[in-house]
Amino acid sequence: MKDFHTSVEKLRRDAADAAVIRDLATDRVKREMYDKLNIHFSRLADEVEQAIRSFGPD
């Protein structure tokens, strides 16, 4: 389970990094791409957390 928690943490960091880049981007296409990455990484992290909960406690 620890590996799953580590994966969630990495996905959350990746989502946060994408959000920072999105906010700094001046090009509309890049901003939209990094926004999609932020959303995608956040959803993946949510899905992994949901899977962890479905397996029960550590």
C-alpha positions as CSV (number, residue, x, y, z in Angstrom):
1,M,0.0,0.0,0.0
2,K,2.9,2.3,0.7
3,D,3.7,2.3,-3.1
4,F,0.2,3.4,-3.8
5,H,0.5,6.3,-1.4
6,T,3.8,7.3,-2.9
7,S,2.1,7.2,-6.4
8,V,-0.7,9.5,-5.1
9,E,1.8,11.9,-3.7
10,K,3.8,12.0,-7.0
11,L,0.6,12.5,-9.0
12,R,-0.4,15.4,-6.7
13,R,3.1,17.0,-7.1
14,D,2.9,16.6,-10.9
15,A,-0.6,18.2,-10.9
16,A,0.7,21.1,-8.8
17,D,3.7,21.5,-11.2
18,A,1.4,21.5,-14.2
19,A,-0.7,24.2,-12.5
20,V,2.3,26.4,-11.9
21,I,3.5,26.1,-15.5
22,R,-0.1,26.8,-16.7
23,D,-0.2,29.9,-14.6
24,L,3.1,31.1,-15.9
25,A,2.5,30.3,-19.6
26,T,1.9,33.2,-21.9
27,D,1.0,31.0,-24.9
28,R,-2.7,30.0,-24.9
29,V,-2.1,26.6,-26.3
30,K,0.5,25.8,-23.7
31,R,-1.7,27.1,-21.0
32,E,-4.6,24.9,-22.1
33,M,-2.3,21.8,-22.4
34,Y,-0.9,22.3,-18.8
35,D,-4.5,22.9,-17.5
36,K,-5.5,19.5,-19.0
37,L,-2.4,17.9,-17.5
38,N,-3.3,19.4,-14.1
39,I,-6.8,18.0,-14.4
40,H,-5.7,14.6,-15.6
41,F,-3.1,14.1,-12.8
42,S,-5.6,15.2,-10.2
43,R,-8.2,12.8,-11.4
44,L,-5.6,10.0,-11.5
45,A,-4.6,10.7,-8.0
46,D,-8.3,10.7,-6.9
47,E,-8.8,7.3,-8.6
48,V,-5.8,5.8,-6.9
49,E,-7.0,7.1,-3.6
50,Q,-10.4,5.6,-4.2
51,A,-8.8,2.3,-5.1
52,I,-6.7,2.4,-1.9
53,R,-9.9,3.0,0.2
54,S,-11.7,0.1,-1.5
55,F,-8.9,-2.3,-0.4
56,G,-9.4,-1.2,3.2
57,P,-6.9,0.0,5.9
58,D,-3.2,-0.4,5.4
